[in-house]
Amino acid sequence: MAITITKDNFATEVEQASGTVLLDFWASWCGPCRMLSPILDQLAEERSDIKLGKINVDEQPELAQRFDVMSIPTLIVYKDGKQVNEAVGLMPKEQVAALLD
């Protein structure tokens, strides 16, 4: 299950988290974001070692700016509090899974 990430809980939920956190930068008006969302939800359900965090760029412009998000969807992977991977755009489940490994 996805959690909503905000500037207020980012440090706790992402930077201080142990394990893998997959961040999804999205917006409700973004078609590719809506297509990617069920793929991410399914992946998070199948893999208990993944925490899925969703960041609405319209509601959290500070976080979008901090990560220089210019296009959405943008996926950023954190492992043990450190950013390790990033990808932009709609992609199949296999490609998202590859980002996590």
WOURQUI-V899287 format. One record per pair of residues at least 6 apart in sequence whose ideal C-beta (glycine too) atoms are under 7 Angstrom apart, sorted by the first residue. I is the first residue (numbers start at 1). J is the second residue. D is the distance in whole Angstrom. If there is no record, write none. Layout:
[[I,J,D] [I,J,D]]
//
This chain:
[[1,44,7] [2,41,6] [2,44,6] [2,52,4] [2,53,7] [2,54,5] [3,13,6] [3,53,6] [4,54,6] [5,13,6] [5,14,7] [5,23,7] [5,53,4] [5,54,7] [5,55,5] [6,60,6] [7,60,6] [7,62,5] [7,63,6] [10,63,6] [13,53,6] [14,21,5] [14,23,7] [14,53,6] [14,78,5] [15,81,5] [16,81,6] [17,51,6] [17,81,7] [18,80,6] [19,49,6] [19,51,7] [19,80,7] [20,49,6] [20,50,5] [20,51,7] [20,77,7] [20,79,5] [20,100,6] [21,51,5] [21,53,6] [21,78,4] [22,40,7] [22,50,6] [22,52,5] [22,53,7] [22,75,6] [22,77,6] [22,100,7] [23,53,5] [23,55,6] [23,75,7] [23,76,4] [23,78,7] [24,40,6] [24,52,7] [24,54,5] [24,55,7] [24,73,6] [24,75,6] [25,55,5] [25,57,5] [25,64,6] [25,69,5] [25,72,5] [25,73,6] [25,74,4] [26,33,4] [26,37,7] [26,54,6] [26,56,6] [26,57,7] [26,72,6] [26,73,5] [27,33,6] [27,56,6] [27,57,5] [27,58,5] [27,72,6] [30,72,5] [30,73,7] [32,73,6] [32,89,7] [32,90,4] [33,72,6] [33,73,5] [35,90,6] [36,73,5] [36,90,5] [39,93,5] [39,96,6] [40,52,6] [40,96,7] [42,93,7] [43,50,7] [43,93,6] [43,96,6] [43,97,6] [44,50,5] [44,52,4] [50,100,6] [55,63,5] [57,64,4] [57,69,6] [57,72,6] [67,76,6] [71,88,5] [73,89,7] [73,90,7] [74,88,5] [75,86,7] [75,87,5] [75,96,7] [75,99,6] [76,83,6] [76,86,5] [77,84,5] [77,85,4] [77,99,5] [77,100,6] [78,84,7] [85,99,5] [87,99,6]]
//
